[in-house]
Amino acid sequence: MSKKLVFALGLGLFGLAGCTQGINPTDMDRGIIGAGVGATAAHLGGHDVAKGAAIGAVAGALCDDVRLCQ
């Protein structure tokens, strides 16, 4: 995975954390948002969109567990 993609996904996760404040999202909600962010980042980086969506979905669903989304 390129550094550009990792950076874009990292920024997307911070955006994910910001856009879900105040709505008490579930893991499913964060996973869906993460998939969208991951797919967009992968597309912009010229990488496999499905792989980016999968990585983003996992990262979004687990971001609460590592206290990134609180």
Backbone bond lengths (Angstrom), bond angles and torsions (degrees), N, CA, C in turn:
res aa  C-N    CA-C-N  psi(-1)  N-CA   C-N-CA  omega(-1)  CA-C   N-CA-C  phi
1 M - - - 1.451 - - 1.525 107.29 -
2 S 1.322 115.66 133.79 1.462 119.03 -177.02 1.525 111.51 -76.08
3 K 1.310 114.11 159.41 1.469 119.38 179.17 1.518 111.14 -63.94
4 K 1.322 116.11 -33.81 1.466 120.26 -179.57 1.529 110.72 -63.48
5 L 1.334 116.16 -42.10 1.461 120.00 -180.00 1.524 111.22 -67.24
6 V 1.315 116.11 -42.94 1.467 120.02 178.15 1.526 110.45 -61.33
7 F 1.309 117.17 -42.57 1.461 121.55 178.54 1.526 110.89 -63.13
8 A 1.340 116.55 -44.75 1.464 120.33 -179.71 1.530 110.82 -63.97
9 L 1.335 116.60 -40.98 1.466 118.98 177.74 1.523 111.78 -65.54
10 G 1.331 116.17 -38.10 1.463 119.81 177.10 1.519 111.86 -61.85
11 L 1.330 115.82 -44.57 1.464 119.26 177.04 1.519 110.88 -63.90
12 G 1.313 115.75 -38.15 1.459 119.64 178.27 1.516 112.47 -63.11
13 L 1.322 116.45 -37.72 1.463 119.11 178.13 1.517 111.90 -66.47
14 F 1.323 116.52 -36.72 1.462 117.96 175.49 1.522 110.19 -65.77
15 G 1.333 116.79 -38.12 1.457 120.28 174.97 1.514 111.73 -63.88
16 L 1.330 115.40 -39.19 1.453 120.94 177.03 1.522 110.89 -60.73
17 A 1.317 115.60 -43.70 1.462 119.66 179.11 1.524 110.78 -62.70
18 G 1.310 117.28 -37.98 1.461 121.16 -178.37 1.515 112.99 -74.02
19 C 1.336 117.14 -37.72 1.467 118.81 -173.53 1.515 112.76 -79.46
20 T 1.306 118.78 -11.15 1.460 119.68 -179.81 1.519 112.82 -104.33
21 Q 1.311 118.23 7.53 1.463 120.62 179.59 1.523 110.07 -66.74
22 G 1.299 116.00 132.98 1.459 120.61 174.18 1.517 115.29 86.36
23 I 1.350 119.18 -3.58 1.461 119.22 179.82 1.519 112.23 -112.16
24 N 1.346 117.77 0.29 1.454 123.93 179.06 1.527 112.04 49.01
25 P 1.344 117.50 63.90 1.464 121.17 -175.92 1.527 112.22 -73.03
26 T 1.309 115.18 153.57 1.461 121.57 175.33 1.526 108.77 -88.57
27 D 1.332 116.52 173.50 1.466 120.16 174.96 1.526 110.78 -59.93
28 M 1.319 117.16 -36.10 1.471 121.53 179.14 1.529 110.26 -63.77
29 D 1.334 117.36 -44.46 1.464 120.97 178.60 1.523 110.77 -60.48
30 R 1.328 116.48 -47.56 1.461 120.31 -179.95 1.523 111.18 -65.46
31 G 1.323 117.32 -34.96 1.461 120.93 177.55 1.512 112.32 -65.64
32 I 1.316 116.51 -40.85 1.469 120.77 178.67 1.524 110.71 -66.45
33 I 1.307 116.73 -44.65 1.465 120.47 178.22 1.525 109.44 -64.44
34 G 1.324 117.22 -42.46 1.466 121.10 178.67 1.519 112.26 -62.29
35 A 1.333 117.03 -37.86 1.461 120.76 177.55 1.526 110.82 -62.96
36 G 1.316 115.95 -41.82 1.470 119.47 177.46 1.512 112.44 -64.22
37 V 1.325 115.71 -42.89 1.468 120.12 178.66 1.519 110.24 -65.30
38 G 1.332 117.19 -43.08 1.456 121.34 -179.79 1.520 112.49 -64.47
39 A 1.325 116.43 -42.12 1.457 120.49 178.86 1.526 110.90 -64.79
40 T 1.309 116.70 -41.81 1.463 120.87 179.10 1.524 110.98 -64.90
41 A 1.327 116.52 -44.58 1.461 120.25 179.52 1.522 111.17 -63.49
42 A 1.330 116.68 -40.54 1.461 120.16 178.97 1.524 110.95 -65.82
43 H 1.309 116.65 -41.98 1.466 120.05 178.67 1.523 111.33 -62.72
44 L 1.316 115.95 -45.75 1.467 119.58 179.60 1.523 111.98 -65.65
45 G 1.323 117.11 -30.44 1.453 121.28 179.20 1.516 113.39 -86.18
46 G 1.343 117.66 -3.43 1.455 121.50 179.45 1.517 113.12 75.95
47 H 1.335 117.78 28.63 1.454 122.61 -178.54 1.519 110.51 -111.40
48 D 1.312 116.62 179.14 1.456 123.44 -179.66 1.528 110.07 -65.32
49 V 1.323 115.95 118.03 1.464 121.56 -175.32 1.526 111.06 -67.36
50 A 1.324 117.55 -39.28 1.466 120.08 -179.60 1.526 110.96 -64.41
51 K 1.321 116.42 -40.87 1.464 119.80 178.83 1.528 109.96 -66.34
52 G 1.335 117.52 -40.89 1.462 120.76 177.47 1.513 112.11 -63.20
53 A 1.350 116.18 -39.11 1.462 120.18 178.44 1.521 110.90 -66.16
54 A 1.331 116.52 -40.00 1.467 120.06 179.55 1.529 111.03 -65.18
55 I 1.329 116.34 -44.58 1.465 120.21 178.85 1.524 110.01 -63.56
56 G 1.325 117.14 -43.46 1.456 121.31 179.55 1.518 112.64 -64.16
57 A 1.340 116.38 -38.33 1.467 119.92 179.45 1.524 111.10 -65.10
58 V 1.321 115.94 -44.31 1.466 119.60 179.05 1.530 110.15 -64.64
59 A 1.335 115.76 -45.22 1.464 119.90 -179.88 1.531 111.10 -62.54
60 G 1.321 116.73 -41.24 1.460 120.08 179.18 1.515 112.61 -65.60
61 A 1.335 116.34 -42.15 1.457 119.88 -179.42 1.527 111.80 -68.38
62 L 1.325 117.21 -31.99 1.462 120.60 -176.42 1.525 114.06 -95.79
63 C 1.334 117.83 -6.21 1.467 119.30 -174.87 1.535 111.44 -62.44
64 D 1.311 117.89 -29.50 1.457 120.86 178.24 1.528 110.87 -70.19
65 D 1.320 116.26 -33.78 1.458 120.60 -178.49 1.528 112.23 -68.63
66 V 1.324 117.33 -27.99 1.473 120.82 177.76 1.522 111.09 -99.78
67 R 1.330 115.55 12.72 1.464 123.90 176.10 1.529 114.51 61.76
68 L 1.353 115.99 30.71 1.456 120.02 175.62 1.530 111.10 -83.58
69 C 1.301 116.60 -29.82 1.476 121.30 -174.22 1.517 113.71 -98.65
70 Q 1.315 117.87 19.54 1.466 118.13 -177.10 1.497 111.23 -102.69
